[in-house]
């Protein structure tokens, strides 16, 4: 009875992908049963692939990963739209500061050169799929922060800065575990698997325009490398 009722609610959209189900105690109260009975029902849903239990966090409706191709032209909004979902971004921090050593090297800047930094959460259908950090040269793109704040898109902001097109010069992928801050922002348990992507984008003249670091949620995104 419990499994059938929850299945109907999941299929009917009452609980969407990535949403957390009520606790065992709440379900036991709702169905007037003991928690052991609830646990068996949740186990059957898990065996059917409908839910996933995350230690210390609860039971969540299984998320179908967003397909995210990595080629020479990687655009967050386009990739998410192509997967049939609605993209959005939530800006967490924006500042202008001296470049770190890795940022300066990646962007071909002198040590201490100013860069614009923007950090935020990338979402697909309002579900966090990654934490991003984008760094661009401040001298070349003086109005980037204002454009980014207004447009919410790195590509659109760069277009306003006279970068009509850019391509991926390099991508490095590394497996990581979510720390406490990342876990809170991505709505995953601490220690959840993440895929870290470190990228450099360049304009048509081969000059670096963006250094990016993104931590993707491991079970919410499928990264596909497309040979060029």
Secondary structure as the mmCIF struct_conf table of DSSP 4:
data_model
#
loop_
_struct_conf.conf_type_id
_struct_conf.id
_struct_conf.beg_label_comp_id
_struct_conf.beg_label_asym_id
_struct_conf.beg_label_seq_id
_struct_conf.end_label_comp_id
_struct_conf.end_label_asym_id
_struct_conf.end_label_seq_id
HELX_RH_AL_P HELX_RH_AL_P1 UNK A 2 UNK A 11
TURN_TY1_P TURN_TY1_P1 UNK A 12 UNK A 13
BEND BEND1 UNK A 14 UNK A 15
TURN_TY1_P TURN_TY1_P2 UNK A 17 UNK A 18
HELX_LH_PP_P HELX_LH_PP_P1 UNK A 19 UNK A 19
STRN STRN1 UNK A 20 UNK A 20
HELX_LH_PP_P HELX_LH_PP_P2 UNK A 21 UNK A 23
HELX_RH_AL_P HELX_RH_AL_P2 UNK A 24 UNK A 31
TURN_TY1_P TURN_TY1_P3 UNK A 32 UNK A 32
HELX_RH_AL_P HELX_RH_AL_P3 UNK A 35 UNK A 47
TURN_TY1_P TURN_TY1_P4 UNK A 48 UNK A 49
BEND BEND2 UNK A 50 UNK A 50
STRN STRN2 UNK A 51 UNK A 54
TURN_TY1_P TURN_TY1_P5 UNK A 55 UNK A 57
STRN STRN3 UNK A 58 UNK A 61
HELX_LH_PP_P HELX_LH_PP_P3 UNK A 62 UNK A 65
STRN STRN4 UNK A 66 UNK A 70
BEND BEND3 UNK A 71 UNK A 73
HELX_RH_AL_P HELX_RH_AL_P4 UNK A 76 UNK A 82
TURN_TY1_P TURN_TY1_P6 UNK A 83 UNK A 84
BEND BEND4 UNK A 85 UNK A 85
STRN STRN5 UNK A 87 UNK A 98
HELX_LH_PP_P HELX_LH_PP_P4 UNK A 99 UNK A 100
HELX_RH_AL_P HELX_RH_AL_P5 UNK A 101 UNK A 107
TURN_TY1_P TURN_TY1_P7 UNK A 108 UNK A 108
TURN_TY1_P TURN_TY1_P8 UNK A 111 UNK A 112
STRN STRN6 UNK A 114 UNK A 124
TURN_TY1_P TURN_TY1_P9 UNK A 125 UNK A 126
STRN STRN7 UNK A 127 UNK A 137
TURN_TY1_P TURN_TY1_P10 UNK A 138 UNK A 140
TURN_TY1_P TURN_TY1_P11 UNK A 142 UNK A 143
HELX_RH_AL_P HELX_RH_AL_P6 UNK A 144 UNK A 151
HELX_RH_AL_P HELX_RH_AL_P7 UNK A 154 UNK A 160
TURN_TY1_P TURN_TY1_P12 UNK A 161 UNK A 162
STRN STRN8 UNK A 166 UNK A 177
HELX_RH_AL_P HELX_RH_AL_P8 UNK A 180 UNK A 186
TURN_TY1_P TURN_TY1_P13 UNK A 187 UNK A 187
BEND BEND5 UNK A 188 UNK A 188
TURN_TY1_P TURN_TY1_P14 UNK A 190 UNK A 191
STRN STRN9 UNK A 193 UNK A 203
TURN_TY1_P TURN_TY1_P15 UNK A 204 UNK A 205
BEND BEND6 UNK A 206 UNK A 206
STRN STRN10 UNK A 208 UNK A 217
TURN_TY1_P TURN_TY1_P16 UNK A 218 UNK A 220
STRN STRN11 UNK A 221 UNK A 225
#
